[in-house]
Amino acid sequence: MSIELSNSLLESVKKILLKYPLCNHCLGRLFAKLGHGLGNDDRGYSLKLVLTMELHRIIKDDKDKYKDLLRNLAENGGEPLTKLYEYLYNEAINYRECILCKNIISRKYFEKLADKAIEVINEYNATSFLIGVSIDRELQLKEIEIASESGLEYSESIKNEIKREVGKIVRDKSGIEPDFNRPDIVVVFDLIGNYDVIVNPVLLLGRYWKTARNISHVIWISKGIKKYPYSIEEFFNESLKEVYDAERAILHASGREDVDVRMLGTGRPMVLEIKNPRFRLVDYDLLNSLVVSNRVKGEIIGQASRKHIELLKMELSKKSKIYKALIYTSEPISEEKLRYLEEFFTDKVIRQLTPKRILYRKKERLRTRKVYQVKTRYIDQHLFEALIRSDGGLYIKELISGDNGRTTPSFAEILEVKAYCIELDVIGVEVPLLSQFGENIYNMINV
């Protein structure tokens, strides 16, 4: 027997409960955007209560006519519909399990998840958090199906309710604020309370210097064998892993120098990514005391973000750099020739095919870069030093040797001799003012 209710909201609730067994929370979520300040459990119970009162008004004088309808509503809706049924028909009735949450969702359930989240947050010494929820696809589809019965415009998902309610309890109990952009830690629960932990890394902004040669940027494995005894990333990993009780440290830098090239002068901008740290707040003075050795030195200046890493990889790596090269020539050269070399390589575009020495690991391609200025210092007929300011990404060794014509113009081509880079150092990253580039740079660094 059907019954039409004059109130459209109650009519919607009646139709839903005739079809689906729902607890107070799951019914209330269908109308989550109605009734400001209410929890979904209060909202769901209130809807059931008003529906019960309206039904009682309509059927109290004709109980037999609507018995089956009320029984179905009571079985799917629980109290207070069950109490009305028992009152009118003097018959106990069993409430069916909620089709969505299996009667799991409750205030006690939220408290339990929040206590577990606080335990995890404290374990990782986090100062911000976020609650995540993972539910299976079948439940998501069922939830959408039921929500469509009420028109969807007032509903929210079970995931949103759990995240919000558990997050509020964690905040109120722990005093730790949620961070919706970059939390220290994310605790992700499934519906039955199992959880995974996502620990966001600590990102540290700074610079590094490499004062020795034959140190790779990261560990270099060739045919299963470590090719070089030490790497910059290893140094930072060994220095910082323990103090953060972390899985490891990853180095992100603005470009990289070759294994046999030192990084001096202004240092190279970097971000250190500390993976899965159990401690997050470490004093910078302590950090800087740990990242010092006779081969590699770091300087930590503050917190970084993913945007800093993107900037290092995409933008700063292309900015100008200053190199110092010690160059040997096969034939004698004069200081006059060096002056001509300086003049020639002022704002000069260089065309480079991928150097032969790295063709085994990089594809053949042509790139163009610019040399902005060259400053030389004559040592003897076969030896001179050159300061080179150029775009990032220019292969300096090949700029000097010509790489058998694969780089043009080159020092060898202009000097009309064979030229070899004996030693190479990076001494400046993005020095835009020409006044900072010249003879006085020799006084800026200890070479």
RACORVEN-V916897 format. One line per field, one symbol per residue. phi: phi as a letter, one per 30 degrees, with the letter a starting at -180 (. if undefined). burial: 1 if it has 9 or more other ideal C-beta (glycine too) atoms within 8 Angstrom, else 0. Layout:
# RACORVEN-V916897
phi->???
burial->???
This chain:
# RACORVEN-V916897
phi->.cbccdddddddddddddcbdbdddddeddbdccidicdddddddddddddddddeddcdcbdddcddddddddddciddddddddddchbdbcdddedcchiddaddddddddddddededdchdcaaaccbbbddededdddeddddcjidccbddddddeddddddeeddcicddbdcbddbbccccdcjdbbcccdddcccabbbccbchbddbeccbhicddbdabddeeddddceddchcdaccccbdiacdeccdcchdicebbcccdhdcbccbddddedddcbbdbbbbbccldcbddddedddccddcddbcccbcbccdcdbcddddddedddcchcdccbdeeedbddbbddacbcbcccabbcbdcadcbbcbcbcbddjdddededdihhidcbdbeddddibdbbddbbbcbachcdcdddbledddddbcc
burial->001010001111111111011111111111110000010111111111111101110110001001101111111111001111110110001010011110001000111111111101110111011111101000110111011011000110110011101110111011010110001111111110101011101111111111110011110100000001001111111011101101001111111010101111101111111110111101010111011000111111000100011111000110111111111110001000111111011101011111100010000000001111111100000111111111110111111111100111011111101011100111111010000011001000000
